[in-house]
Amino acid sequence: MSFDVPDDRRYLESHEWALETDGVVRVGISDFAQDELGDVVFVELPDEGDELEGGDEFGVVESIKAVSDLYAPVGGEVVAINDELFDAPELVNEDPFGEGWMLEIEADDLDELEALLSADEYSDQIA
């Protein structure tokens, strides 16, 4: 089975992705992660304005099979959360790299992204 791994973003070993645009990093979980979880039924996210450190747990995603912690790829302030997920958590399964995004962080240090896995490295990890 092959999974979508867009090469415009960086990945954590714990299966979150990070896409940086103008200093803001959008975060979600990978296609592989949503497939492993199965049908997502609940997402818990931080509040806008919360401060995170890179590697911090920022929330939980719950499926019919498992509950998994979510980890921040970079440190900074949460500037947006995807409110749609509270009423439609299935967006994580349907469109993990688009409408299923989880939060946006105004990064304190964009160099933190360089420590994350490239698309090729992540693809090797899940192969």
C-alpha positions as CSV (number, residue, x, y, z in Angstrom):
1,M,0.0,0.0,0.0
2,S,1.3,3.4,-0.8
3,F,0.5,6.6,1.0
4,D,0.5,10.2,-0.1
5,V,3.6,12.1,1.2
6,P,3.6,15.6,-0.2
7,D,7.2,16.9,-0.6
8,D,6.3,20.5,0.3
9,R,6.3,19.8,4.0
10,R,8.4,18.2,6.8
11,Y,7.4,15.3,9.0
12,L,7.8,14.1,12.6
13,E,8.6,10.5,13.3
14,S,5.3,10.5,15.3
15,H,3.5,11.2,11.9
16,E,2.6,14.9,12.1
17,W,3.3,17.1,9.1
18,A,4.4,20.7,9.1
19,L,3.9,23.2,6.2
20,E,5.5,26.6,6.6
21,T,4.1,29.7,4.9
22,D,5.3,33.2,5.9
23,G,6.5,32.2,9.3
24,V,3.3,30.3,10.2
25,V,3.5,26.5,10.4
26,R,0.3,24.6,9.6
27,V,0.2,21.1,11.3
28,G,-1.8,18.0,10.7
29,I,-1.3,14.2,10.6
30,S,-0.1,12.2,7.7
31,D,-2.1,10.0,5.3
32,F,-0.3,7.0,6.9
33,A,-1.3,8.0,10.4
34,Q,-5.0,8.6,9.6
35,D,-5.0,5.2,7.8
36,E,-3.5,3.4,10.9
37,L,-5.9,5.1,13.2
38,G,-9.0,4.2,11.3
39,D,-12.2,6.4,11.5
40,V,-11.4,9.5,13.5
41,V,-14.2,10.3,15.9
42,F,-12.8,13.1,18.1
43,V,-10.0,15.7,18.0
44,E,-8.7,17.7,21.0
45,L,-6.7,20.8,20.2
46,P,-5.1,23.6,22.2
47,D,-6.6,27.1,22.4
48,E,-5.5,30.0,20.2
49,G,-2.9,32.0,22.1
50,D,-1.4,28.9,23.8
51,E,2.4,28.7,23.7
52,L,4.0,25.4,22.6
53,E,7.6,24.1,22.5
54,G,8.8,22.0,19.6
55,G,8.1,18.3,20.6
56,D,5.4,19.2,23.1
57,E,2.1,17.3,23.1
58,F,-0.6,19.6,21.8
59,G,-3.6,17.5,21.7
60,V,-5.2,14.1,21.0
61,V,-6.8,12.4,18.1
62,E,-9.3,9.6,18.9
63,S,-10.5,6.9,16.5
64,I,-12.6,3.8,16.8
65,K,-9.3,1.9,17.2
66,A,-7.0,4.1,19.2
67,V,-6.2,7.3,21.0
68,S,-3.0,9.1,19.9
69,D,-1.2,12.1,21.3
70,L,-0.3,14.9,18.9
71,Y,3.1,16.6,18.9
72,A,4.1,20.1,17.9
73,P,6.8,20.2,15.1
74,V,8.0,23.7,16.2
75,G,7.7,26.0,19.2
76,G,5.6,29.2,19.1
77,E,2.1,30.6,19.6
78,V,-1.0,28.8,18.4
79,V,-2.5,31.4,16.0
80,A,-5.3,29.3,14.6
81,I,-7.1,26.0,15.2
82,N,-9.3,24.1,12.7
83,D,-12.7,24.5,14.4
84,E,-14.3,22.4,11.6
85,L,-12.8,19.2,13.2
86,F,-14.9,19.5,16.3
87,D,-18.1,18.9,14.3
88,A,-16.5,16.9,11.5
89,P,-13.4,14.9,12.8
90,E,-13.7,12.7,9.7
91,L,-12.0,15.5,7.7
92,V,-8.7,14.1,9.2
93,N,-9.4,10.8,7.3
94,E,-10.9,12.4,4.2
95,D,-8.3,15.1,3.5
96,P,-5.4,14.9,6.0
97,F,-3.2,17.3,4.0
98,G,-6.0,19.8,3.3
99,E,-9.3,20.3,5.1
100,G,-8.1,18.0,7.9
101,W,-5.3,20.3,9.1
102,M,-5.3,20.8,12.9
103,L,-3.6,24.0,13.9
104,E,-1.3,26.8,12.9
105,I,1.7,28.0,15.0
106,E,3.6,31.3,14.6
107,A,7.0,29.7,14.8
108,D,9.6,31.1,17.2
109,D,12.5,29.5,15.2
110,L,11.9,28.2,11.7
111,D,15.2,26.4,11.9
112,E,13.4,23.8,14.0
113,L,11.8,22.6,10.7
114,E,15.2,21.5,9.4
115,A,15.5,18.9,12.2
116,L,12.3,17.2,10.9
117,L,12.1,14.4,8.3
118,S,12.0,15.3,4.6
119,A,9.3,13.6,2.5
120,D,11.8,11.0,1.3
121,E,13.0,10.3,4.8
122,Y,9.4,10.0,6.1
123,S,8.5,7.7,3.1
124,D,11.4,5.4,4.1
125,Q,10.2,5.3,7.7
126,I,6.7,4.2,6.7
127,A,7.7,1.8,4.0
